[in-house]
Structures are given as structure tokens and as C-alpha cells.
Amino acid sequence: ENTKKAYIYRIRLNGADTKNINFTIKNHILSIQMDIKTTRNDKNGYFESSRFFYQEYSIPKNVQESKISHKKIGNYYVITMPKK
């Protein structure tokens, strides 16, 4: 989403826990990494799955890099990049 004040990215979490998200900014690149593991043991047996998510975003030159924020809102991980 591109608004007058910011670029906003929304990533659907699909049940992932935000403590398993690694958020970094380096060399004008924003990186998000999630390792999602699910286990279930019920009457039908034991189930385990693992998913890995990695995404990089180039930070536009008109962004205040030091003010980039990220937080969980509902089932989304929202990254806000304020414009200069």
C-alpha cells in the first residue's frame, strides 16, 4: 500500500507466532524471515510440519529508515515505512 505518508506492507501470518519472526534492516534492504513449525497429536496420530518464509524489500530513497516500524495486527505482520 502506498499512502501519502508511508509505504505499508502486510504479511499474512497464517498462525505463525511473532516471536519466530526475524526482522532486519541492512544496506537499505529490509528482510523478514519466519520459521513456522506446527505439531499436533490427536486420535488420528501425530502430525508435524515446518514452513520457512523469507522476503526482502528494497527500502525506497524517500523513506525515513530509522522510523520504520513493524507489529502484529490481527493475523497480519504490518511493516510501515514513513516517507520523508
C-alpha positions as CSV (number, residue, x, y, z in Angstrom):
1,E,0.0,0.0,0.0
2,N,1.4,3.4,-1.0
3,T,-0.1,6.3,1.0
4,K,0.9,10.0,1.1
5,K,2.8,9.4,4.4
6,A,4.1,5.8,4.1
7,Y,4.6,2.6,2.3
8,I,2.7,-0.2,4.2
9,Y,3.4,-3.9,3.7
10,R,1.1,-6.6,5.2
11,I,2.2,-10.2,5.5
12,R,-0.4,-12.8,6.5
13,L,0.9,-14.8,9.4
14,N,-1.3,-17.9,9.0
15,G,-1.0,-18.7,12.7
16,A,2.7,-18.0,12.9
17,D,4.0,-16.7,16.3
18,T,5.7,-13.3,16.0
19,K,8.5,-14.5,18.3
20,N,9.6,-16.7,15.4
21,I,10.0,-13.7,13.0
22,N,13.4,-12.2,12.4
23,F,13.2,-8.6,11.1
24,T,16.4,-6.9,9.9
25,I,17.4,-3.8,8.0
26,K,20.9,-3.8,6.4
27,N,22.3,-1.8,3.4
28,H,18.8,-0.3,2.6
29,I,17.3,-3.8,2.4
30,L,14.5,-4.9,4.8
31,S,14.5,-8.6,5.4
32,I,11.8,-10.8,7.1
33,Q,12.4,-14.4,8.0
34,M,9.8,-16.7,9.6
35,D,10.3,-20.3,10.7
36,I,6.8,-21.8,11.2
37,K,6.6,-25.2,12.9
38,T,3.3,-26.9,13.7
39,T,2.8,-30.1,15.7
40,R,-0.4,-31.9,16.5
41,N,-1.1,-35.1,18.4
42,D,-4.7,-36.3,18.3
43,K,-6.7,-39.5,17.9
44,N,-5.6,-39.7,14.2
45,G,-1.9,-39.7,15.1
46,Y,1.0,-37.3,15.3
47,F,1.4,-34.6,12.7
48,E,4.3,-32.2,12.3
49,S,5.0,-29.6,9.6
50,S,7.6,-27.0,9.1
51,R,7.5,-24.0,6.7
52,F,10.0,-21.3,6.1
53,F,9.3,-17.8,4.8
54,Y,11.9,-15.2,3.6
55,Q,11.2,-11.9,1.9
56,E,13.4,-8.9,1.1
57,Y,12.2,-5.4,0.3
58,S,14.3,-2.6,-1.1
59,I,13.8,0.5,1.0
60,P,12.9,3.4,-1.2
61,K,15.2,6.5,-1.0
62,N,12.3,8.7,0.2
63,V,11.8,6.6,3.4
64,Q,12.9,7.6,6.9
65,E,14.8,4.4,7.5
66,S,15.3,5.0,11.2
67,K,11.5,5.3,11.7
68,I,10.5,2.0,10.0
69,S,8.1,0.1,12.4
70,H,6.7,-3.4,12.5
71,K,4.0,-5.0,14.5
72,K,1.3,-7.7,14.6
73,I,-2.2,-6.5,13.8
74,G,-4.8,-9.3,13.8
75,N,-3.5,-12.1,11.6
76,Y,-1.0,-9.8,9.8
77,Y,2.5,-8.6,10.3
78,V,2.5,-5.0,9.3
79,I,5.6,-3.0,8.3
80,T,5.3,0.7,7.9
81,M,7.9,2.8,6.1
82,P,7.3,6.5,6.7
83,K,8.2,8.8,3.9
84,K,10.5,11.8,4.3
